[in-house]
Amino acid sequence: MASDDVVIEDEARCPCSSGDAFGACCRPLLDGAPAPTAERLMRSRYTAFVLESGEHLLRTWHPTTRPATIDFESSLEWRRLLILDRVAGGPFDRDGVVEFEAFWRQGGERGSLHERSRFVREDRHWYYVDGELH
């Protein structure tokens, strides 16, 4: 599931900043369970970046926009996720938008990634399509 370097116990707080325990939050999705909403998929994808789980990122990326591989920067540390806005993306919607800001640290530098992401639901599975950086 994750790289050998990053391990999170099920009882630990989930990296996605939901406030829930990892084992009850993102772990089931990283293990292959479908996300019930676009936001939950967004949170699990953030956690996949924290854990360097390219498998989850590729599996949840829509085939029309999915890259062939995912590369991780070993010195980049994802620190916190804020969900700024949600449009649709519920259990009965066909598409949704999640706007987020993800904070990172790399060496002595700090910054954030602010994106408005588009998601679609096909066959009861949510997929990341693309995003607009802000």
C-alpha positions in Angstrom: 0.0 0.0 0.0 2.6 2.6 1.0 6.3 3.1 0.6 8.6 1.4 3.1 9.4 4.8 4.7 6.0 5.9 5.8 3.8 3.8 8.1 0.7 4.9 9.9 -1.0 2.8 12.5 -4.7 2.3 12.2 -5.3 4.1 15.6 -3.3 7.2 14.5 -5.1 10.3 13.3 -5.6 10.2 9.5 -3.2 12.4 7.5 -6.2 13.8 5.6 -7.1 16.1 8.5 -10.6 14.6 8.9 -10.0 14.1 12.6 -10.8 10.3 12.3 -8.5 7.4 12.9 -6.6 6.3 9.8 -8.0 2.7 10.1 -11.6 4.1 9.9 -11.0 6.9 7.5 -8.6 6.5 4.5 -7.1 3.0 5.1 -10.2 1.2 3.7 -10.1 3.3 0.5 -6.4 2.8 0.1 -7.1 -0.9 0.4 -9.6 -0.7 -2.4 -13.0 0.1 -1.0 -14.9 2.6 -3.1 -15.2 6.2 -1.8 -18.8 7.2 -1.0 -18.2 10.8 -2.0 -15.9 12.9 -4.1 -14.5 14.6 -0.9 -13.7 11.2 0.6 -11.8 10.2 -2.5 -10.0 13.6 -2.5 -9.0 13.0 1.2 -7.8 9.4 0.4 -5.7 10.7 -2.6 -4.1 13.3 -0.3 -3.3 10.5 2.1 -1.9 8.4 -0.8 0.5 11.3 -1.5 1.6 11.3 2.1 2.2 7.5 2.0 3.6 7.6 -1.5 0.9 5.1 -2.7 1.1 5.4 -6.4 -1.2 2.3 -6.8 -4.1 4.1 -5.1 -3.5 7.3 -7.1 -3.5 5.5 -10.4 -6.5 3.3 -9.5 -8.6 6.3 -8.6 -7.5 8.5 -11.6 -10.0 8.5 -14.5 -8.5 6.6 -17.5 -9.0 9.5 -19.8 -6.6 11.7 -17.9 -4.5 9.2 -15.9 -0.7 9.4 -16.3 1.3 6.2 -17.0 3.3 6.5 -13.7 3.4 8.6 -10.5 6.7 10.0 -9.3 7.2 11.2 -5.8 9.8 13.6 -4.5 11.4 11.8 -1.5 12.2 15.1 0.3 8.7 16.5 0.0 6.6 16.1 3.1 2.8 16.7 3.0 1.8 18.3 6.3 -1.9 19.3 6.2 -5.1 19.3 4.1 -7.8 21.9 4.1 -11.1 21.4 2.2 -12.2 24.8 1.0 -15.3 24.1 -1.1 -17.4 21.2 -2.3 -19.9 21.2 -5.2 -22.1 18.1 -5.5 -20.0 14.9 -5.3 -22.4 13.1 -3.0 -23.3 9.4 -3.1 -26.0 9.9 -5.7 -24.3 12.5 -7.9 -22.5 11.8 -11.2 -19.8 14.5 -10.8 -18.4 16.8 -8.2 -15.8 19.4 -7.4 -13.6 19.6 -4.4 -11.4 22.7 -3.8 -8.5 22.1 -1.4 -5.2 23.5 -0.1 -2.5 21.0 0.8 0.5 22.3 2.8 4.0 20.9 2.3 7.5 21.2 3.5 10.7 20.4 1.6 13.9 21.0 3.4 13.7 24.6 4.7 11.0 25.6 2.3 7.2 25.6 3.0 4.3 26.1 0.7 1.0 24.9 -0.4 -0.9 23.5 -3.4 -4.3 25.0 -4.0 -6.4 23.1 -6.5 -10.1 22.9 -7.6 -10.4 19.2 -8.6 -13.1 17.6 -10.8 -14.4 14.1 -10.1 -16.8 11.8 -11.8 -18.7 8.7 -10.5 -18.9 5.7 -12.8 -20.2 2.3 -11.8 -20.5 3.5 -8.2 -16.8 4.5 -8.1 -15.5 8.0 -7.9 -12.5 9.0 -10.0 -10.3 12.1 -10.1 -10.4 13.7 -13.6 -8.3 16.8 -13.4 -7.8 20.0 -11.5 -7.3 23.7 -11.9 -4.4 25.2 -9.8 -5.0 28.5 -8.0 
